């Protein structure tokens, strides 16, 4: 029986870009913004000075030092037992991110082979059985089952199957395995 495949986004799915972005913005501008302050607001509008916030993403080191989303390492390791796992990131938008994301993955997810890392511009070319992502622009064109991973900017979205944590991802994938037998 052929193993099913899961494409997993990086930013706000396994890498906590929200926390990283907020911390960098607060440090740069002396603000005290919290995650709850940004709930339900699109990323391009979320900060008091959106242009300044967006510029932070282009600085060297931004992607390299993001914290890992809680439970992601353990979950991906466990999912690899039954699924082919691919890390898929639309990294082309931020050219500095290519090496930084590669190095970040090597540090935090050394068990993911380089053959299973896809840096692209448009995720609609990805043809896996499942796609776990925080953005509709990727999920709406998913060829398999789209799974929305909760992030501050998407809390009001009602499309697609939603998961709020890696514990919920594992529960969902366990049900998927049971249903495929």
C-alpha positions in Angstrom: 0.0 0.0 0.0 1.4 3.4 -1.0 2.2 5.8 1.8 0.2 9.0 1.7 2.1 12.3 1.6 1.8 15.5 3.7 3.1 18.9 2.7 3.8 21.1 5.7 4.3 24.8 5.6 7.1 26.4 7.7 6.0 29.9 8.7 3.4 29.9 11.5 3.1 26.1 11.2 6.4 24.7 12.4 8.3 28.0 12.8 6.7 30.6 15.1 7.1 33.6 12.9 4.3 35.5 14.8 6.3 35.5 18.0 9.5 36.2 16.2 8.0 39.2 14.3 6.3 40.6 17.4 9.5 40.4 19.4 11.6 42.0 16.7 9.0 44.8 16.2 8.8 45.5 20.0 12.6 45.6 20.3 12.9 47.9 17.3 10.2 50.3 18.2 9.8 50.1 22.0 6.2 48.8 21.8 4.5 46.1 23.9 2.5 44.3 21.3 1.2 40.8 22.1 -0.2 38.0 20.0 -3.7 38.8 21.3 -3.4 42.3 20.0 -3.0 41.0 16.4 -5.7 38.3 16.5 -7.9 38.3 13.4 -6.0 41.1 11.6 -4.4 40.3 8.3 -0.6 40.2 8.5 -0.1 43.2 6.2 -2.2 45.4 8.5 -1.4 43.9 11.9 1.3 46.2 13.3 1.0 50.0 14.1 3.4 50.7 11.3 2.8 47.9 8.7 5.6 49.1 6.3 8.2 49.1 9.1 7.0 45.6 10.3 7.2 44.3 6.7 10.8 45.6 6.4 11.8 43.5 9.4 11.1 40.3 7.4 13.8 41.3 4.8 16.5 41.7 7.4 19.2 39.0 7.6 18.5 36.6 10.5 14.7 37.1 10.6 13.9 33.5 9.6 16.9 31.8 11.1 16.1 32.6 14.7 12.3 31.9 14.9 11.2 29.6 17.7 9.8 26.2 16.9 6.0 25.8 17.2 5.2 23.7 20.3 4.9 20.0 19.5 6.0 20.3 15.9 9.3 18.3 16.2 7.7 15.4 18.0 4.7 15.4 15.7 6.7 15.4 12.5 8.9 12.6 13.8 5.8 10.6 14.6 4.1 11.4 11.3 7.1 10.2 9.4 6.4 6.7 10.6 3.3 6.5 8.4 3.5 9.3 5.9 5.9 10.8 3.5 6.6 14.3 4.9 7.6 17.3 2.8 8.4 20.8 4.1 7.0 23.3 1.6 7.8 27.0 1.9 7.0 29.8 -0.5 10.5 31.1 0.3 11.1 32.8 -3.0 9.2 35.9 -1.8 12.0 36.6 0.7 15.3 35.7 -0.9 17.2 36.0 2.4 15.0 33.2 3.8 16.4 30.5 1.6 19.6 29.7 3.4 18.1 30.8 6.8 15.2 28.4 6.4 17.5 25.6 5.2 19.8 26.1 8.3 16.8 26.4 10.6 15.3 23.1 9.4 18.7 21.4 9.6 19.0 22.5 13.3 15.4 21.8 14.4 14.3 19.0 12.1 17.5 17.1 11.2 15.4 14.0 10.5 13.8 15.6 7.5 15.9 14.8 4.4 17.0 17.5 2.1 15.1 15.6 -0.6 11.9 16.4 1.3 12.4 20.2 1.5 10.7 22.2 -1.3 11.3 26.0 -1.5 9.0 27.4 -4.1 7.1 30.5 -5.1 3.6 29.1 -5.7 2.4 26.1 -3.7 -0.3 25.3 -6.2 2.3 23.0 -7.9 2.4 20.8 -4.8 0.5 17.6 -5.3 0.4 15.8 -1.9 -2.5 14.0 -0.2 -2.6 16.7 2.5 -1.4 20.3 2.9 -1.0 21.8 6.4 -0.7 25.6 6.0 -1.8 28.9 7.6 -2.7 30.7 4.4 -5.8 30.3 2.2 -3.8 31.4 -0.8 -2.1 28.0 -0.5 -4.9 25.9 0.8 -7.6 27.0 -1.7 -5.6 25.4 -4.5 -4.5 22.3 -2.7 -4.8 19.1 -4.7 -5.3 17.0 -1.7 -7.0 17.7 1.7 -6.3 21.2 2.9 -5.7 21.6 6.6 -5.7 25.1 8.1 -3.2 25.6 10.9 -4.4 28.3 13.3 -2.4 31.5 13.3 -3.4 35.0 14.5 -4.2 36.2 11.0 -6.6 33.4 10.2 -8.7 33.0 13.4 -11.8 34.3 11.6 -11.5 32.0 8.6 -14.1 29.3 8.3 -13.0 27.5 5.2 -11.1 24.2 5.4 -10.5 21.7 8.2 -8.8 23.6 11.1 -6.3 22.4 13.5 -5.1 24.5 16.5 -2.0 22.5 17.5 0.2 19.6 16.6 -1.7 17.4 19.0 -4.8 18.0 16.9 -2.8 17.3 13.7 -1.7 13.9 15.1 -5.3 13.1 16.1 -6.6 14.0 12.6 -3.9 12.0 10.8 -4.5 9.0 13.1 -8.2 9.1 12.0 -7.1 9.5 8.4 -4.9 6.4 8.7 -7.8 4.4 10.3 -10.2 5.4 7.5 -7.8 4.4 4.8 -7.5 0.8 6.1 
